[in-house]
Amino acid sequence: MKLARRLDRIPPYLFVEISRKIAAKKAQGIEVISFGIGDPDIPTPPHVVERLRETALDAPNHRYPETDGLPEFRQAAADWYQRRFGISLNADNEVLSLIGAKEGIGHAALCFLDPGDVALVPDPGYPVYSVGTWFAGGECHWMPLQEENGWLPDLEAIPEEVARAAKVMWLNYPNNPTGAIAEADYFRQVVEFASRYDIAVLHDASYTEVAFDGYKPSSFLQTPGAMEVGMEFHSLSKSYNMTGWRLGVAAGNADMIDALMVVKSNLDSGVPQAIQYMGIEALKDPLDAIDERNAIYQRRRDRVVETLRDIGLHVDPPKAGLYVWARIPHGYTSAQVAESLLEQCDIVVTPGNGYGAYGEGYIRLTLTIDDEDMERGLQRLADWKLPPPEGS
Ligand SMILES: *Cc1c(COP(=O)(O)O)cnc(C)c1O
């Protein structure tokens, strides 16, 4: 058997090695507390699950769905965009249902990239942007995200010839893993840049509904001109604690949505209809229904930030998202710190370099652990002493 070479390019999945070590610890009866994967511990709202129970019994929902999604679901998503961001979307050709945002992000690469084409990809970043690019045969031009630039790609730093060659630019705000946000003015610069070089902007908006301190993240599509150059991916996973149900939305430029529809209709057959009914139910909730949930994450954020600062790490409290991104002391690598935390405290954190070379020097902690485990984890962290750097 000969596997395709494209698989050789894929770095080992970030959590595989960590999972192996956790399993080894568990086999010894040791309790490991994981600040690793961002997967909401808070259940899906009960009325949303109830809608699944009801619609699961309807025979029409047992058959193939339409790839582009139930018209009612697309309309619910368009109405939600109107209420939440004040944007009018045509549910017929500017909205598409996705089997989670990840599916749309991966497939979008096939819409824009031929072998050898260039994608502008943030580093650090959610791995699907680069992996999708490679699967399509494309090449990544990395856009460094750095603290001094507020974790926003420096558009000026993209060489002229790269900008001219590039076909897509991936962005993600609120950002995973850095917790950064983008203001309207930055999005305006992105639209200007994309128009100048004829680049499709693909914005991953998975975290717009997880925000703190009264902050309301905006949609890239609110930017004047964005509908001409871009498409946005939204996910019900983080917004409504629905990671297990696999439901997302693509919204934006009609030609881009159509291209994604062509790819999808040839590779998958859409989202099970009963799941889309869950989405309709969730999307019609009052917008402030998620405030209580966000208050839980905010309280956890404050505890994590406080503890990390107490042990001497530099951290800015994020305004949005599910992660705290902490700078580690000089003289250590992200992997050494993550390793030391696992070995000495039985705590899992994600090493920043797992999201790209520019993530080196940071670790990421998720806020999706229940309060009790989190407190025990933070206690271990508070008692932790980083061993002296190697060679000192
Ligand atoms: C969690 C996450 C996704 C995936 O969302 P699904 O809808 O569950 O596929 C996409 N992008 C980012 C940045 C994420 O963190």
Ligand as a Chemical Component Dictionary entry (heavy atoms), coordinates in Angstrom:
data_LIG
# 
_chem_comp.id                   LIG 
_chem_comp.type                 NON-POLYMER 
_chem_comp.pdbx_formal_charge   0 
_chem_comp.three_letter_code    LIG 
# 
loop_
_chem_comp_atom.comp_id 
_chem_comp_atom.atom_id 
_chem_comp_atom.alt_atom_id 
_chem_comp_atom.type_symbol 
_chem_comp_atom.charge 
_chem_comp_atom.model_Cartn_x 
_chem_comp_atom.model_Cartn_y 
_chem_comp_atom.model_Cartn_z 
_chem_comp_atom.pdbx_ordinal 
LIG C1 C1 C 0 -13.239 25.211 17.656 1  
LIG C2 C2 C 0 -12.788 25.965 16.456 2  
LIG C3 C3 C 0 -13.341 25.723 15.202 3  
LIG C4 C4 C 0 -14.208 24.512 14.907 4  
LIG O1 O1 O 0 -15.497 24.681 15.103 5  
LIG P1 P1 P 0 -16.531 23.505 14.729 6  
LIG O2 O2 O 0 -17.728 24.269 14.345 7  
LIG O3 O3 O 0 -16.700 22.702 15.969 8  
LIG O4 O4 O 0 -15.978 22.710 13.613 9  
LIG C5 C5 C 0 -12.987 26.537 14.146 10 
LIG N1 N1 N 0 -12.080 27.517 14.312 11 
LIG C6 C6 C 0 -11.487 27.746 15.487 12 
LIG C7 C7 C 0 -10.489 28.827 15.601 13 
LIG C8 C8 C 0 -11.803 26.955 16.596 14 
LIG O5 O5 O 0 -11.175 27.153 17.744 15 
# 
loop_
_chem_comp_bond.comp_id 
_chem_comp_bond.atom_id_1 
_chem_comp_bond.atom_id_2 
_chem_comp_bond.value_order 
_chem_comp_bond.pdbx_ordinal 
LIG C1 C2 SING 1  
LIG C2 C3 SING 2  
LIG C2 C8 DOUB 3  
LIG C3 C4 SING 4  
LIG C3 C5 DOUB 5  
LIG C4 O1 SING 6  
LIG O1 P1 SING 7  
LIG P1 O2 DOUB 8  
LIG P1 O3 SING 9  
LIG P1 O4 SING 10 
LIG C5 N1 SING 11 
LIG N1 C6 DOUB 12 
LIG C6 C7 SING 13 
LIG C6 C8 SING 14 
LIG C8 O5 SING 15 
# 
